[in-house]
Amino acid sequence: MSRQRPFLVLLMFATLALVACASGSAIVTGTKRAPITAELVKLYLEPPSDFEVIGLVSASSDIGMTEQSSVDYATAELKNQAAKLGANGVILISIGDKTSTVAGGIGKTVQGKAIFVGGN
């Protein structure tokens, strides 16, 4: 039993790190829709031809061991925030550095416009 205890403690800390890896927010500026899953949200660098702006979304991450992993965590949270508004897309506006980070981590922020692409 004592051999399992360090493993369980390590598992608990790893789970907490993943849960607390990113935070985000959203501001509704258009018509909010029914929430969807984040997996359905597509990222855009350029606006698609037919879309409606639902709101502004932002996210940040403190946890990444590399710049790319920090951007990945923040982008996943950005999609979560957009999905809560019913947006099926996000036009990326900016990716930047976060000034306060967890010791040893690399912090990143991402911002975008939450959009609904397609027909009504």
N, CA, C and O atoms as a GROMACS GRO file, in nm:
protein
  480
    1MET      N    1   0.081  -0.119   0.000
    1MET     CA    2   0.000   0.000   0.000
    1MET      C    3   0.086   0.126   0.000
    1MET      O    4   0.050   0.225  -0.064
    2SER      N    5   0.199   0.123   0.071
    2SER     CA    6   0.283   0.241   0.079
    2SER      C    7   0.348   0.276  -0.054
    2SER      O    8   0.384   0.392  -0.075
    3ARG      N    9   0.363   0.181  -0.144
    3ARG     CA   10   0.420   0.208  -0.277
    3ARG      C   11   0.319   0.283  -0.365
    3ARG      O   12   0.359   0.354  -0.456
    4GLN      N   13   0.192   0.267  -0.338
    4GLN     CA   14   0.090   0.334  -0.417
    4GLN      C   15   0.071   0.480  -0.376
    4GLN      O   16   0.029   0.562  -0.457
    5ARG      N   17   0.102   0.512  -0.254
    5ARG     CA   18   0.079   0.647  -0.203
    5ARG      C   19   0.153   0.754  -0.283
    5ARG      O   20   0.091   0.852  -0.322
    6PRO      N   21   0.287   0.740  -0.309
    6PRO     CA   22   0.354   0.842  -0.390
    6PRO      C   23   0.294   0.856  -0.530
    6PRO      O   24   0.287   0.966  -0.584
    7PHE      N   25   0.251   0.745  -0.587
    7PHE     CA   26   0.189   0.750  -0.719
    7PHE      C   27   0.059   0.829  -0.715
    7PHE      O   28   0.032   0.910  -0.804
    8LEU      N   29  -0.022   0.804  -0.612
    8LEU     CA   30  -0.150   0.875  -0.601
    8LEU      C   31  -0.129   1.024  -0.579
    8LEU      O   32  -0.202   1.106  -0.634
    9VAL      N   33  -0.030   1.060  -0.498
    9VAL     CA   34   0.000   1.202  -0.476
    9VAL      C   35   0.046   1.267  -0.606
    9VAL      O   36   0.002   1.377  -0.638
   10LEU      N   37   0.132   1.200  -0.679
   10LEU     CA   38   0.180   1.252  -0.808
   10LEU      C   39   0.064   1.266  -0.907
   10LEU      O   40   0.055   1.366  -0.978
   11LEU      N   41  -0.023   1.168  -0.911
   11LEU     CA   42  -0.140   1.173  -0.999
   11LEU      C   43  -0.230   1.290  -0.962
   11LEU      O   44  -0.283   1.358  -1.050
   12MET      N   45  -0.248   1.315  -0.832
   12MET     CA   46  -0.332   1.426  -0.788
   12MET      C   47  -0.274   1.560  -0.834
   12MET      O   48  -0.346   1.646  -0.884
   13PHE      N   49  -0.143   1.578  -0.816
   13PHE     CA   50  -0.080   1.703  -0.858
   13PHE      C   51  -0.083   1.720  -1.010
   13PHE      O   52  -0.102   1.832  -1.058
   14ALA      N   53  -0.064   1.613  -1.084
   14ALA     CA   54  -0.070   1.621  -1.230
   14ALA      C   55  -0.210   1.660  -1.276
   14ALA      O   56  -0.225   1.740  -1.368
   15THR      N   57  -0.311   1.604  -1.212
   15THR     CA   58  -0.449   1.639  -1.246
   15THR      C   59  -0.478   1.785  -1.216
   15THR      O   60  -0.540   1.854  -1.296
   16LEU      N   61  -0.434   1.833  -1.100
   16LEU     CA   62  -0.453   1.974  -1.066
   16LEU      C   63  -0.383   2.065  -1.165
   16LEU      O   64  -0.438   2.169  -1.202
   17ALA      N   65  -0.264   2.029  -1.208
   17ALA     CA   66  -0.190   2.111  -1.304
   17ALA      C   67  -0.264   2.121  -1.436
   17ALA      O   68  -0.269   2.228  -1.496
   18LEU      N   69  -0.321   2.011  -1.482
   18LEU     CA   70  -0.393   2.013  -1.609
   18LEU      C   71  -0.523   2.092  -1.598
   18LEU      O   72  -0.560   2.164  -1.692
   19VAL      N   73  -0.592   2.080  -1.487
   19VAL     CA   74  -0.718   2.152  -1.469
   19VAL      C   75  -0.694   2.302  -1.459
   19VAL      O   76  -0.772   2.380  -1.511
   20ALA      N   77  -0.587   2.342  -1.394
   20ALA     CA   78  -0.560   2.483  -1.370
   20ALA      C   79  -0.466   2.543  -1.474
   20ALA      O   80  -0.406   2.648  -1.449
   21CYS      N   81  -0.452   2.480  -1.589
   21CYS     CA   82  -0.352   2.523  -1.685
   21CYS      C   83  -0.393   2.647  -1.765
   21CYS      O   84  -0.306   2.717  -1.817
   22ALA      N   85  -0.520   2.675  -1.776
   22ALA     CA   86  -0.562   2.790  -1.856
   22ALA      C   87  -0.689   2.851  -1.798
   22ALA      O   88  -0.769   2.783  -1.734
   23SER      N   89  -0.706   2.980  -1.822
   23SER     CA   90  -0.828   3.048  -1.782
   23SER      C   91  -0.872   3.137  -1.897
   23SER      O   92  -0.792   3.173  -1.983
   24GLY      N   93  -0.999   3.171  -1.898
   24GLY     CA   94  -1.048   3.253  -2.008
   24GLY      C   95  -1.171   3.333  -1.971
   24GLY      O   96  -1.227   3.319  -1.862
   25SER      N   97  -1.212   3.417  -2.065
   25SER     CA   98  -1.330   3.499  -2.046
   25SER      C   99  -1.394   3.529  -2.181
   25SER      O  100  -1.332   3.513  -2.286
   26ALA      N  101  -1.518   3.573  -2.175
   26ALA     CA  102  -1.592   3.607  -2.297
   26ALA      C  103  -1.681   3.727  -2.271
   26ALA      O  104  -1.735   3.745  -2.162
   27ILE      N  105  -1.695   3.809  -2.374
   27ILE     CA  106  -1.785   3.924  -2.370
   27ILE      C  107  -1.880   3.909  -2.489
   27ILE      O  108  -1.837   3.902  -2.604
   28VAL      N  109  -2.008   3.904  -2.461
   28VAL     CA  110  -2.108   3.891  -2.567
   28VAL      C  111  -2.131   4.028  -2.630
   28VAL      O  112  -2.161   4.125  -2.561
   29THR      N  113  -2.116   4.035  -2.763
   29THR     CA  114  -2.141   4.159  -2.837
   29THR      C  115  -2.250   4.142  -2.941
   29THR      O  116  -2.298   4.239  -2.999
   30GLY      N  117  -2.289   4.018  -2.966
   30GLY     CA  118  -2.391   3.989  -3.066
   30GLY      C  119  -2.498   3.900  -3.005
   30GLY      O  120  -2.530   3.911  -2.887
   31THR      N  121  -2.553   3.812  -3.086
   31THR     CA  122  -2.657   3.721  -3.042
   31THR      C  123  -2.596   3.589  -2.999
   31THR      O  124  -2.537   3.517  -3.079
   32LYS      N  125  -2.610   3.558  -2.871
   32LYS     CA  126  -2.559   3.433  -2.815
   32LYS      C  127  -2.644   3.318  -2.868
   32LYS      O  128  -2.766   3.331  -2.884
   33ARG      N  129  -2.581   3.205  -2.894
   33ARG     CA  130  -2.649   3.085  -2.942
   33ARG      C  131  -2.638   2.975  -2.838
   33ARG      O  132  -2.574   2.992  -2.735
   34ALA      N  133  -2.702   2.862  -2.866
   34ALA     CA  134  -2.694   2.747  -2.776
   34ALA      C  135  -2.549   2.697  -2.770
   34ALA      O  136  -2.482   2.689  -2.873
   35PRO      N  137  -2.501   2.663  -2.651
   35PRO     CA  138  -2.363   2.614  -2.638
   35PRO      C  139  -2.340   2.488  -2.721
   35PRO      O  140  -2.431   2.408  -2.743
   36ILE      N  141  -2.215   2.472  -2.766
   36ILE     CA  142  -2.174   2.354  -2.841
   36ILE      C  143  -2.047   2.300  -2.776
   36ILE      O  144  -1.998   2.357  -2.678
   37THR      N  145  -1.993   2.191  -2.828
   37THR     CA  146  -1.868   2.137  -2.774
   37THR      C  147  -1.750   2.209  -2.838
   37THR      O  148  -1.756   2.250  -2.954
   38ALA      N  149  -1.644   2.224  -2.762
   38ALA     CA  150  -1.525   2.296  -2.809
   38ALA      C  151  -1.461   2.230  -2.932
   38ALA      O  152  -1.396   2.297  -3.012
   39GLU      N  153  -1.479   2.100  -2.946
   39GLU     CA  154  -1.423   2.029  -3.062
   39GLU      C  155  -1.481   2.076  -3.194
   39GLU      O  156  -1.420   2.057  -3.299
   40LEU      N  157  -1.599   2.138  -3.190
   40LEU     CA  158  -1.664   2.186  -3.312
   40LEU      C  159  -1.621   2.327  -3.351
   40LEU      O  160  -1.659   2.377  -3.457
   41VAL      N  161  -1.542   2.392  -3.266
   41VAL     CA  162  -1.499   2.530  -3.291
   41VAL      C  163  -1.372   2.528  -3.377
   41VAL      O  164  -1.273   2.463  -3.343
   42LYS      N  165  -1.376   2.600  -3.489
   42LYS     CA  166  -1.265   2.608  -3.582
   42LYS      C  167  -1.193   2.743  -3.566
   42LYS      O  168  -1.257   2.846  -3.545
   43LEU      N  169  -1.061   2.740  -3.575
   43LEU     CA  170  -0.982   2.863  -3.567
   43LEU      C  171  -0.958   2.920  -3.706
   43LEU      O  172  -0.933   2.845  -3.801
   44TYR      N  173  -0.965   3.052  -3.718
   44TYR     CA  174  -0.943   3.121  -3.845
   44TYR      C  175  -0.837   3.230  -3.827
   44TYR      O  176  -0.836   3.301  -3.726
   45LEU      N  177  -0.750   3.242  -3.925
   45LEU     CA  178  -0.658   3.356  -3.928
   45LEU      C  179  -0.719   3.469  -4.009
   45LEU      O  180  -0.695   3.587  -3.981
   46GLU      N  181  -0.797   3.434  -4.109
   46GLU     CA  182  -0.868   3.531  -4.194
   46GLU      C  183  -1.018   3.505  -4.180
   46GLU      O  184  -1.059   3.390  -4.166
   47PRO      N  185  -1.099   3.609  -4.183
   47PRO     CA  186  -1.244   3.590  -4.170
   47PRO      C  187  -1.300   3.506  -4.285
   47PRO      O  188  -1.262   3.526  -4.400
   48PRO      N  189  -1.390   3.412  -4.254
   48PRO     CA  190  -1.458   3.337  -4.361
   48PRO      C  191  -1.556   3.429  -4.434
   48PRO      O  192  -1.579   3.542  -4.391
   49SER      N  193  -1.611   3.383  -4.544
   49SER     CA  194  -1.696   3.469  -4.626
   49SER      C  195  -1.830   3.503  -4.562
   49SER      O  196  -1.880   3.614  -4.581
   50ASP      N  197  -1.890   3.412  -4.486
   50ASP     CA  198  -2.023   3.436  -4.430
   50ASP      C  199  -2.019   3.405  -4.280
   50ASP      O  200  -2.018   3.288  -4.241
   51PHE      N  201  -2.019   3.511  -4.195
   51PHE     CA  202  -2.014   3.488  -4.051
   51PHE      C  203  -2.082   3.602  -3.976
   51PHE      O  204  -2.105   3.710  -4.030
   52GLU      N  205  -2.114   3.573  -3.850
   52GLU     CA  206  -2.174   3.671  -3.760
   52GLU      C  207  -2.090   3.673  -3.632
   52GLU      O  208  -2.060   3.568  -3.576
   53VAL      N  209  -2.051   3.791  -3.586
   53VAL     CA  210  -1.973   3.802  -3.462
   53VAL      C  211  -2.066   3.786  -3.343
   53VAL      O  212  -2.168   3.855  -3.332
   54ILE      N  213  -2.030   3.694  -3.252
   54ILE     CA  214  -2.108   3.670  -3.131
   54ILE      C  215  -2.045   3.743  -3.012
   54ILE      O  216  -2.116   3.794  -2.926
   55GLY      N  217  -1.913   3.747  -3.009
   55GLY     CA  218  -1.848   3.812  -2.896
   55GLY      C  219  -1.697   3.811  -2.906
   55GLY      O  220  -1.639   3.766  -3.006
   56LEU      N  221  -1.634   3.860  -2.801
   56LEU     CA  222  -1.489   3.861  -2.791
   56LEU      C  223  -1.448   3.758  -2.686
   56LEU      O  224  -1.510   3.751  -2.579
   57VAL      N  225  -1.346   3.679  -2.715
   57VAL     CA  226  -1.298   3.577  -2.622
   57VAL      C  227  -1.149   3.594  -2.600
   57VAL      O  228  -1.075   3.636  -2.689
   58SER      N  229  -1.107   3.560  -2.480
   58SER     CA  230  -0.964   3.564  -2.448
   58SER      C  231  -0.932   3.451  -2.353
   58SER      O  232  -1.018   3.402  -2.281
   59ALA      N  233  -0.806   3.409  -2.355
   59ALA     CA  234  -0.761   3.301  -2.267
   59ALA      C  235  -0.612   3.318  -2.241
   59ALA      O  236  -0.541   3.380  -2.320
   60SER      N  237  -0.567   3.262  -2.129
   60SER     CA  238  -0.425   3.266  -2.097
   60SER      C  239  -0.386   3.136  -2.031
   60SER      O  240  -0.468   3.065  -1.974
   61SER      N  241  -0.257   3.105  -2.039
   61SER     CA  242  -0.203   2.984  -1.982
   61SER      C  243  -0.073   3.014  -1.909
   61SER      O  244   0.009   3.092  -1.957
   62ASP      N  245  -0.056   2.954  -1.793
   62ASP     CA  246   0.068   2.967  -1.715
   62ASP      C  247   0.152   2.840  -1.716
   62ASP      O  248   0.266   2.843  -1.671
   63ILE      N  249   0.100   2.732  -1.764
   63ILE     CA  250   0.157   2.602  -1.738
   63ILE      C  251   0.257   2.551  -1.842
   63ILE      O  252   0.342   2.469  -1.805
   64GLY      N  253   0.254   2.592  -1.963
   64GLY     CA  254   0.333   2.529  -2.067
   64GLY      C  255   0.482   2.519  -2.037
   64GLY      O  256   0.543   2.614  -1.989
   65MET      N  257   0.539   2.403  -2.066
   65MET     CA  258   0.683   2.385  -2.051
   65MET      C  259   0.757   2.446  -2.170
   65MET      O  260   0.875   2.477  -2.161
   66THR      N  261   0.685   2.462  -2.280
   66THR     CA  262   0.739   2.528  -2.398
   66THR      C  263   0.640   2.636  -2.441
   66THR      O  264   0.526   2.637  -2.396
   67GLU      N  265   0.685   2.725  -2.527
   67GLU     CA  266   0.593   2.829  -2.576
   67GLU      C  267   0.476   2.767  -2.650
   67GLU      O  268   0.362   2.810  -2.633
   68GLN      N  269   0.503   2.664  -2.731
   68GLN     CA  270   0.396   2.602  -2.809
   68GLN      C  271   0.293   2.534  -2.719
   68GLN      O  272   0.173   2.544  -2.744
   69SER      N  273   0.339   2.464  -2.615
   69SER     CA  274   0.242   2.397  -2.527
   69SER      C  275   0.157   2.500  -2.452
   69SER      O  276   0.039   2.476  -2.427
   70SER      N  277   0.216   2.612  -2.415
   70SER     CA  278   0.140   2.718  -2.349
   70SER      C  279   0.035   2.777  -2.443
   70SER      O  280  -0.078   2.802  -2.402
   71VAL      N  281   0.072   2.799  -2.569
   71VAL     CA  282  -0.024   2.847  -2.669
   71VAL      C  283  -0.134   2.743  -2.690
   71VAL      O  284  -0.251   2.779  -2.704
   72ASP      N  285  -0.098   2.615  -2.692
   72ASP     CA  286  -0.197   2.509  -2.711
   72ASP      C  287  -0.300   2.508  -2.599
   72ASP      O  288  -0.420   2.496  -2.625
   73TYR      N  289  -0.254   2.520  -2.473
   73TYR     CA  290  -0.347   2.524  -2.360
   73TYR      C  291  -0.438   2.646  -2.369
   73TYR      O  292  -0.559   2.634  -2.349
   74ALA      N  293  -0.381   2.761  -2.400
   74ALA     CA  294  -0.461   2.884  -2.408
   74ALA      C  295  -0.560   2.877  -2.523
   74ALA      O  296  -0.674   2.922  -2.510
   75THR      N  297  -0.519   2.820  -2.636
   75THR     CA  298  -0.608   2.808  -2.752
   75THR      C  299  -0.722   2.712  -2.722
   75THR      O  300  -0.835   2.736  -2.764
   76ALA      N  301  -0.695   2.604  -2.651
   76ALA     CA  302  -0.802   2.511  -2.612
   76ALA      C  303  -0.905   2.583  -2.525
   76ALA      O  304  -1.025   2.562  -2.540
   77GLU      N  305  -0.857   2.667  -2.432
   77GLU     CA  306  -0.950   2.742  -2.347
   77GLU      C  307  -1.026   2.848  -2.429
   77GLU      O  308  -1.143   2.874  -2.402
   78LEU      N  309  -0.960   2.907  -2.528
   78LEU     CA  310  -1.027   3.003  -2.616
   78LEU      C  311  -1.145   2.936  -2.687
   78LEU      O  312  -1.253   2.994  -2.696
   79LYS      N  313  -1.123   2.814  -2.735
   79LYS     CA  314  -1.230   2.739  -2.800
   79LYS      C  315  -1.343   2.706  -2.701
   79LYS      O  316  -1.460   2.710  -2.736
   80ASN      N  317  -1.306   2.674  -2.577
   80ASN     CA  318  -1.408   2.648  -2.475
   80ASN      C  319  -1.495   2.770  -2.451
   80ASN      O  320  -1.617   2.760  -2.442
   81GLN      N  321  -1.431   2.886  -2.441
   81GLN     CA  322  -1.506   3.010  -2.419
   81GLN      C  323  -1.600   3.040  -2.536
   81GLN      O  324  -1.715   3.079  -2.516
   82ALA      N  325  -1.552   3.021  -2.657
   82ALA     CA  326  -1.635   3.044  -2.776
   82ALA      C  327  -1.751   2.944  -2.781
   82ALA      O  328  -1.864   2.982  -2.814
   83ALA      N  329  -1.724   2.819  -2.749
   83ALA     CA  330  -1.828   2.716  -2.752
   83ALA      C  331  -1.941   2.748  -2.654
   83ALA      O  332  -2.057   2.719  -2.682
   84LYS      N  333  -1.907   2.806  -2.539
   84LYS     CA  334  -2.010   2.844  -2.442
   84LYS      C  335  -2.105   2.948  -2.498
   84LYS      O  336  -2.221   2.956  -2.457
   85LEU      N  337  -2.056   3.030  -2.592
   85LEU     CA  338  -2.140   3.132  -2.656
   85LEU      C  339  -2.217   3.077  -2.776
   85LEU      O  340  -2.300   3.146  -2.833
   86GLY      N  341  -2.188   2.952  -2.814
   86GLY     CA  342  -2.251   2.894  -2.931
   86GLY      C  343  -2.179   2.927  -3.060
   86GLY      O  344  -2.234   2.907  -3.168
   87ALA      N  345  -2.057   2.977  -3.050
   87ALA     CA  346  -1.978   3.010  -3.168
   87ALA      C  347  -1.915   2.883  -3.224
   87ALA      O  348  -1.868   2.798  -3.149
   88ASN      N  349  -1.914   2.871  -3.356
   88ASN     CA  350  -1.848   2.755  -3.418
   88ASN      C  351  -1.716   2.794  -3.482
   88ASN      O  352  -1.656   2.715  -3.555
   89GLY      N  353  -1.670   2.916  -3.454
   89GLY     CA  354  -1.541   2.961  -3.505
   89GLY      C  355  -1.485   3.074  -3.421
   89GLY      O  356  -1.557   3.142  -3.349
   90VAL      N  357  -1.354   3.092  -3.431
   90VAL     CA  358  -1.285   3.203  -3.366
   90VAL      C  359  -1.185   3.261  -3.465
   90VAL      O  360  -1.100   3.189  -3.518
   91ILE      N  361  -1.196   3.391  -3.490
   91ILE     CA  362  -1.095   3.461  -3.571
   91ILE      C  363  -0.988   3.507  -3.473
   91ILE      O  364  -1.014   3.591  -3.387
   92LEU      N  365  -0.867   3.453  -3.486
   92LEU     CA  366  -0.759   3.491  -3.395
   92LEU      C  367  -0.719   3.636  -3.418
   92LEU      O  368  -0.696   3.678  -3.531
   93ILE      N  369  -0.710   3.711  -3.309
   93ILE     CA  370  -0.670   3.852  -3.315
   93ILE      C  371  -0.525   3.867  -3.272
   93ILE      O  372  -0.447   3.936  -3.337
   94SER      N  373  -0.490   3.802  -3.159
   94SER     CA  374  -0.352   3.817  -3.111
   94SER      C  375  -0.310   3.698  -3.026
   94SER      O  376  -0.391   3.629  -2.965
   95ILE      N  377  -0.179   3.677  -3.024
   95ILE     CA  378  -0.114   3.581  -2.936
   95ILE      C  379   0.002   3.656  -2.873
   95ILE      O  380   0.084   3.716  -2.944
   96GLY      N  381   0.010   3.655  -2.740
   96GLY     CA  382   0.114   3.730  -2.673
   96GLY      C  383   0.168   3.661  -2.551
   96GLY      O  384   0.123   3.552  -2.515
   97ASP      N  385   0.264   3.725  -2.487
   97ASP     CA  386   0.324   3.673  -2.365
   97ASP      C  387   0.243   3.719  -2.244
   97ASP      O  388   0.187   3.828  -2.244
   98LYS      N  389   0.238   3.635  -2.144
   98LYS     CA  390   0.172   3.670  -2.019
   98LYS      C  391   0.280   3.713  -1.920
   98LYS      O  392   0.382   3.645  -1.907
   99THR      N  393   0.258   3.822  -1.853
   99THR     CA  394   0.363   3.878  -1.766
   99THR      C  395   0.383   3.799  -1.638
   99THR      O  396   0.497   3.784  -1.594
  100SER      N  397   0.278   3.749  -1.576
  100SER     CA  398   0.295   3.672  -1.454
  100SER      C  399   0.275   3.525  -1.484
  100SER      O  400   0.170   3.484  -1.534
  101THR      N  401   0.377   3.446  -1.455
  101THR     CA  402   0.370   3.303  -1.485
  101THR      C  403   0.405   3.220  -1.362
  101THR      O  404   0.468   3.270  -1.268
  102VAL      N  405   0.364   3.095  -1.365
  102VAL     CA  406   0.402   2.999  -1.262
  102VAL      C  407   0.551   2.975  -1.276
  102VAL      O  408   0.603   2.970  -1.388
  103ALA      N  409   0.621   2.959  -1.167
  103ALA     CA  410   0.767   2.940  -1.170
  103ALA      C  411   0.804   2.829  -1.267
  103ALA      O  412   0.754   2.717  -1.258
  104GLY      N  413   0.892   2.861  -1.358
  104GLY     CA  414   0.939   2.764  -1.456
  104GLY      C  415   0.851   2.748  -1.578
  104GLY      O  416   0.891   2.684  -1.675
  105GLY      N  417   0.732   2.806  -1.576
  105GLY     CA  418   0.642   2.793  -1.690
  105GLY      C  419   0.653   2.911  -1.784
  105GLY      O  420   0.712   3.014  -1.750
  106ILE      N  421   0.596   2.896  -1.900
  106ILE     CA  422   0.594   3.001  -2.001
  106ILE      C  423   0.449   3.039  -2.022
  106ILE      O  424   0.369   2.955  -2.062
  107GLY      N  425   0.414   3.164  -1.995
  107GLY     CA  426   0.276   3.208  -2.006
  107GLY      C  427   0.245   3.272  -2.140
  107GLY      O  428   0.326   3.347  -2.194
  108LYS      N  429   0.128   3.242  -2.192
  108LYS     CA  430   0.081   3.298  -2.319
  108LYS      C  431  -0.064   3.342  -2.307
  108LYS      O  432  -0.140   3.287  -2.227
  109THR      N  433  -0.101   3.441  -2.386
  109THR     CA  434  -0.239   3.485  -2.396
  109THR      C  435  -0.283   3.478  -2.541
  109THR      O  436  -0.202   3.497  -2.632
  110VAL      N  437  -0.411   3.452  -2.563
  110VAL     CA  438  -0.468   3.454  -2.698
  110VAL      C  439  -0.601   3.529  -2.691
  110VAL      O  440  -0.673   3.521  -2.591
  111GLN      N  441  -0.632   3.600  -2.798
  111GLN     CA  442  -0.758   3.674  -2.806
  111GLN      C  443  -0.818   3.653  -2.944
  111GLN      O  444  -0.746   3.634  -3.042
  112GLY      N  445  -0.950   3.657  -2.949
  112GLY     CA  446  -1.016   3.639  -3.078
  112GLY      C  447  -1.160   3.686  -3.077
  112GLY      O  448  -1.215   3.722  -2.973
  113LYS      N  449  -1.220   3.682  -3.195
  113LYS     CA  450  -1.362   3.712  -3.211
  113LYS      C  451  -1.433   3.579  -3.225
  113LYS      O  452  -1.402   3.500  -3.314
  114ALA      N  453  -1.531   3.554  -3.135
  114ALA     CA  454  -1.613   3.435  -3.143
  114ALA      C  455  -1.718   3.459  -3.252
  114ALA      O  456  -1.791   3.558  -3.247
  115ILE      N  457  -1.726   3.369  -3.348
  115ILE     CA  458  -1.814   3.389  -3.462
  115ILE      C  459  -1.901   3.265  -3.487
  115ILE      O  460  -1.868   3.154  -3.446
  116PHE      N  461  -2.013   3.289  -3.555
  116PHE     CA  462  -2.093   3.180  -3.608
  116PHE      C  463  -2.081   3.184  -3.759
  116PHE      O  464  -2.115   3.284  -3.823
  117VAL      N  465  -2.034   3.075  -3.815
  117VAL     CA  466  -2.010   3.066  -3.960
  117VAL      C  467  -2.126   2.990  -4.023
  117VAL      O  468  -2.167   2.886  -3.972
  118GLY      N  469  -2.177   3.042  -4.133
  118GLY     CA  470  -2.282   2.973  -4.206
  118GLY      C  471  -2.415   3.041  -4.197
  118GLY      O  472  -2.425   3.158  -4.159
  119GLY      N  473  -2.517   2.967  -4.232
  119GLY     CA  474  -2.654   3.021  -4.234
  119GLY      C  475  -2.709   3.044  -4.096
  119GLY      O  476  -2.645   3.014  -3.996
  120ASN      N  477  -2.829   3.097  -4.092
  120ASN     CA  478  -2.898   3.129  -3.967
  120ASN      C  479  -2.931   3.003  -3.896
  120ASN      O  480  -2.989   3.006  -3.788
   0.00000   0.00000   0.00000
